[in-house]
Amino acid sequence: MGQSIAAGVATTKTVGDEHHKYGQVRATTYGTLVGTANLRLMRLRETLEDRYGNLKTGAILHKVLATQEQTSFDLGAVPESGAKDEASVTEVV
């Protein structure tokens, strides 16, 4: 990975021997990697900017650090129905 791929350099190479192929190595640029990550995170940066853009960093930190909650989980417990108990999941916003 780099800023650019030099001319004449193969962008894809298959790794393996004459009997087995183990995988492929693909050359990519940093810009392509960042662009792909941005799309995969569903434009998280823009969503966060829309939601918290008007708050200063100190206000965001105060809001996050003011909520101190540690939920304990009994990892050995299984609900009677055998299904996951959705009511036991706690969401902190």
C-alpha positions as protocol buffer text, in pm:
chain_id: "A"
residue {
  index: 1
  type: MET
  ca { x: 0 y: 0 z: 0 }
}
residue {
  index: 2
  type: GLY
  ca { x: 130 y: 340 z: -88 }
}
residue {
  index: 3
  type: GLN
  ca { x: 44 y: 671 z: -244 }
}
residue {
  index: 4
  type: SER
  ca { x: 70 y: 532 z: -595 }
}
residue {
  index: 5
  type: ILE
  ca { x: 147 y: 212 z: -784 }
}
residue {
  index: 6
  type: ALA
  ca { x: 453 y: 235 z: -1008 }
}
residue {
  index: 7
  type: ALA
  ca { x: 410 y: 179 z: -1379 }
}
residue {
  index: 8
  type: GLY
  ca { x: 490 y: -175 z: -1483 }
}
residue {
  index: 9
  type: VAL
  ca { x: 415 y: -324 z: -1141 }
}
residue {
  index: 10
  type: ALA
  ca { x: 157 y: -601 z: -1138 }
}
residue {
  index: 11
  type: THR
  ca { x: -145 y: -509 z: -927 }
}
residue {
  index: 12
  type: THR
  ca { x: -243 y: -871 z: -857 }
}
residue {
  index: 13
  type: LYS
  ca { x: -26 y: -1172 z: -779 }
}
residue {
  index: 14
  type: THR
  ca { x: -136 y: -1526 z: -698 }
}
residue {
  index: 15
  type: VAL
  ca { x: 57 y: -1685 z: -412 }
}
residue {
  index: 16
  type: GLY
  ca { x: 125 y: -2057 z: -411 }
}
residue {
  index: 17
  type: ASP
  ca { x: 323 y: -2330 z: -575 }
}
residue {
  index: 18
  type: GLU
  ca { x: 266 y: -2540 z: -885 }
}
residue {
  index: 19
  type: HIS
  ca { x: 16 y: -2764 z: -702 }
}
residue {
  index: 20
  type: HIS
  ca { x: -175 y: -2526 z: -473 }
}
residue {
  index: 21
  type: LYS
  ca { x: -289 y: -2167 z: -488 }
}
residue {
  index: 22
  type: TYR
  ca { x: -301 y: -2011 z: -143 }
}
residue {
  index: 23
  type: GLY
  ca { x: -442 y: -1670 z: -222 }
}
residue {
  index: 24
  type: GLN
  ca { x: -393 y: -1341 z: -401 }
}
residue {
  index: 25
  type: VAL
  ca { x: -203 y: -1026 z: -311 }
}
residue {
  index: 26
  type: ARG
  ca { x: -338 y: -702 z: -452 }
}
residue {
  index: 27
  type: ALA
  ca { x: -156 y: -373 z: -466 }
}
residue {
  index: 28
  type: THR
  ca { x: -366 y: -77 z: -365 }
}
residue {
  index: 29
  type: THR
  ca { x: -324 y: 287 z: -281 }
}
residue {
  index: 30
  type: TYR
  ca { x: -394 y: 452 z: 51 }
}
residue {
  index: 31
  type: GLY
  ca { x: -664 y: 665 z: -113 }
}
residue {
  index: 32
  type: THR
  ca { x: -846 y: 357 z: -241 }
}
residue {
  index: 33
  type: LEU
  ca { x: -827 y: 193 z: 101 }
}
residue {
  index: 34
  type: VAL
  ca { x: -968 y: 502 z: 275 }
}
residue {
  index: 35
  type: GLY
  ca { x: -1244 y: 535 z: 16 }
}
residue {
  index: 36
  type: THR
  ca { x: -1346 y: 172 z: 55 }
}
residue {
  index: 37
  type: ALA
  ca { x: -1339 y: 199 z: 435 }
}
residue {
  index: 38
  type: ASN
  ca { x: -1556 y: 511 z: 421 }
}
residue {
  index: 39
  type: LEU
  ca { x: -1816 y: 332 z: 208 }
}
residue {
  index: 40
  type: ARG
  ca { x: -1812 y: 23 z: 429 }
}
residue {
  index: 41
  type: LEU
  ca { x: -1865 y: 230 z: 742 }
}
residue {
  index: 42
  type: MET
  ca { x: -2176 y: 373 z: 578 }
}
residue {
  index: 43
  type: ARG
  ca { x: -2043 y: 722 z: 577 }
}
residue {
  index: 44
  type: LEU
  ca { x: -1988 y: 717 z: 952 }
}
residue {
  index: 45
  type: ARG
  ca { x: -1780 y: 1034 z: 944 }
}
residue {
  index: 46
  type: GLU
  ca { x: -2060 y: 1235 z: 783 }
}
residue {
  index: 47
  type: THR
  ca { x: -2320 y: 1089 z: 1018 }
}
residue {
  index: 48
  type: LEU
  ca { x: -2113 y: 1180 z: 1323 }
}
residue {
  index: 49
  type: GLU
  ca { x: -2048 y: 1530 z: 1188 }
}
residue {
  index: 50
  type: ASP
  ca { x: -2420 y: 1581 z: 1128 }
}
residue {
  index: 51
  type: ARG
  ca { x: -2508 y: 1458 z: 1476 }
}
residue {
  index: 52
  type: TYR
  ca { x: -2229 y: 1614 z: 1682 }
}
residue {
  index: 53
  type: GLY
  ca { x: -2084 y: 1883 z: 1454 }
}
residue {
  index: 54
  type: ASN
  ca { x: -2232 y: 2167 z: 1657 }
}
residue {
  index: 55
  type: LEU
  ca { x: -2078 y: 2041 z: 1983 }
}
residue {
  index: 56
  type: LYS
  ca { x: -1724 y: 2126 z: 2089 }
}
residue {
  index: 57
  type: THR
  ca { x: -1486 y: 1840 z: 2173 }
}
residue {
  index: 58
  type: GLY
  ca { x: -1502 y: 1919 z: 2545 }
}
residue {
  index: 59
  type: ALA
  ca { x: -1883 y: 1899 z: 2545 }
}
residue {
  index: 60
  type: ILE
  ca { x: -1876 y: 1563 z: 2366 }
}
residue {
  index: 61
  type: LEU
  ca { x: -1620 y: 1424 z: 2612 }
}
residue {
  index: 62
  type: HIS
  ca { x: -1824 y: 1548 z: 2908 }
}
residue {
  index: 63
  type: LYS
  ca { x: -2140 y: 1387 z: 2768 }
}
residue {
  index: 64
  type: VAL
  ca { x: -1967 y: 1053 z: 2707 }
}
residue {
  index: 65
  type: LEU
  ca { x: -1770 y: 1041 z: 3032 }
}
residue {
  index: 66
  type: ALA
  ca { x: -2068 y: 1153 z: 3243 }
}
residue {
  index: 67
  type: THR
  ca { x: -2246 y: 826 z: 3164 }
}
residue {
  index: 68
  type: GLN
  ca { x: -2071 y: 559 z: 3367 }
}
residue {
  index: 69
  type: GLU
  ca { x: -2244 y: 228 z: 3343 }
}
residue {
  index: 70
  type: GLN
  ca { x: -2097 y: -117 z: 3370 }
}
residue {
  index: 71
  type: THR
  ca { x: -2342 y: -393 z: 3297 }
}
residue {
  index: 72
  type: SER
  ca { x: -2262 y: -740 z: 3423 }
}
residue {
  index: 73
  type: PHE
  ca { x: -2339 y: -1036 z: 3202 }
}
residue {
  index: 74
  type: ASP
  ca { x: -2396 y: -1392 z: 3314 }
}
residue {
  index: 75
  type: LEU
  ca { x: -2238 y: -1564 z: 3015 }
}
residue {
  index: 76
  type: GLY
  ca { x: -2340 y: -1908 z: 3140 }
}
residue {
  index: 77
  type: ALA
  ca { x: -2711 y: -1829 z: 3166 }
}
residue {
  index: 78
  type: VAL
  ca { x: -2941 y: -1954 z: 2889 }
}
residue {
  index: 79
  type: PRO
  ca { x: -3300 y: -1827 z: 2860 }
}
residue {
  index: 80
  type: GLU
  ca { x: -3569 y: -2092 z: 2916 }
}
residue {
  index: 81
  type: SER
  ca { x: -3681 y: -2082 z: 2553 }
}
residue {
  index: 82
  type: GLY
  ca { x: -3327 y: -2152 z: 2436 }
}
residue {
  index: 83
  type: ALA
  ca { x: -3336 y: -1836 z: 2223 }
}
residue {
  index: 84
  type: LYS
  ca { x: -3141 y: -1522 z: 2290 }
}
residue {
  index: 85
  type: ASP
  ca { x: -3314 y: -1291 z: 2535 }
}
residue {
  index: 86
  type: GLU
  ca { x: -3335 y: -958 z: 2355 }
}
residue {
  index: 87
  type: ALA
  ca { x: -3475 y: -787 z: 2666 }
}
residue {
  index: 88
  type: SER
  ca { x: -3145 y: -841 z: 2849 }
}
residue {
  index: 89
  type: VAL
  ca { x: -2950 y: -630 z: 2599 }
}
residue {
  index: 90
  type: THR
  ca { x: -2886 y: -276 z: 2727 }
}
residue {
  index: 91
  type: GLU
  ca { x: -2820 y: 6 z: 2484 }
}
residue {
  index: 92
  type: VAL
  ca { x: -2629 y: 311 z: 2610 }
}
residue {
  index: 93
  type: VAL
  ca { x: -2660 y: 624 z: 2398 }
}
